[in-house]
Amino acid sequence: VQLQASGGGLVQAGGSLRLSCAASGRTFSRNGMAWFRQAPGREREFVAAISWSGGSTYYADSVKGRFTISRDNAKNTVYLQMNSLKPEDTAVYYCAADVGPGILSNARNARYWGQGTLVTVSS
């Protein structure tokens, strides 16, 4: 079972990036999925989550209105569209899968983790 995150890179403040998290080895179409991030010297923090059907989403206050999480269960892939990026968004972004179908907002409840993709926002 593997979650492969991609799409990170270097972008100027105000720019956009789209992260992808492709799952292999099993289907995650019945699992809640989420993105977390970890900046240097800081703890891993929640960014956004989506329920198994995509019908429910939840965002950290710091990204609300700028980031959008979505999923394509046919492709076993979750996305994070990041707009209006700020230098404080700089971090390694990880995708994660829950055991259950709901909203995953606590990292302790994640069953599977991707390897992370680095996002760097320059000022």
N, C-alpha and C positions, 0 to 999 in steps of 0.2 A: 504494500500500500504506500503510495507516494503522492504528496502534494507538491507540485512544482510551480513556484512563484516566478513571475517574470514581469518585465516592463519598467523596472526601475531605471534611474539614470540621473544625469545632471540637468537641471532646468533653472531658469531665472525666476525670481519672484514674480508672481502674477501668471506664470505659465501653467501648463496642464500636463498630466501624465495619466496613462491608463495601465493599471496593474492587472495581471491575469493570474489565476491560480487554477492549474489544470490537475485533475485528479486521475490517478491510474491505479490499477490493481483491484479496484472495487468501485461501485457506484456510490456517490454521495447524494443522490437525488432525494433521499429521505432524511438527510441530516441538515441541521442548522450549520451555517458557515459564517466565518467572521474574519476580519482583518485586525491585527494588532501591530503595534510598532514599538521599537526600542531605540531611543536616542543614546548617544555615548554618555556613560555615567548615570543613566537614568533607568528606572525600572520599566519593564514592558507594560504598555498601556493599551487599553481597548480603543479601537477606532470606529469600526462599523460592523454590523451583523445583519444577517438575512435568514429568514426561516426557510424551511425546506422547499416550500412552494414559491417563495419570493413574495408572498402576500404581506409579510411583515418585515420591516426594517427598523434599525435602531442605530443612532449615531452618538458619538461623544460630542459634547457641546463645542469642543474646539474645532470640529470639522463640519458641524451641521451647516447646511446651506452651500457648502463648497465641495463636499465629496458625495458620491453616489455609489452605493453597492448594488450589484445586480448579479443574476446567475442565469446560466443556460444549462438546464439539466440534461438536455440532449447531448451536450458537449462535455458534460461533467466538469464545468468550468464556472468559476466565480470571478467577478470583475470588481475593480475599484477605480472609478473615474474620479480623478483629483483635479479640481480647477482652483484658480486663484491661489496657487501655492505660496506659502510663506516660508521664510528661512527656518522657522520653528517646526515646520513639518519634516525637516531633515531627520531621517531615521532609517533603520532597517525595518522593512515591512514584512510581516509574516501572515500567511493565511492559516486558518485552523478550522477543524471540523469538530462538531459536537457529537456526542453519542446519540442524542435525541434530535427531534425535528424543529425545535424552537429557536429562540434567540440566544446566541452564545455571547455573553458579554463579560464573563469571568474566565480569565486564562486558565484557572485551575480546573475548569470543567471541560477543557478541550481534550479530545481524545487523540487527534492527529495534528501534526504541525508540518508546514512547509519549511523549506530551508532559508527563506528570507531573500528579499531583494532590496538593494540600497537605493534610497531616494535622497538626493542632495539638492537643496534649493539655495541658490546663491542670491545675495542681496544686491 
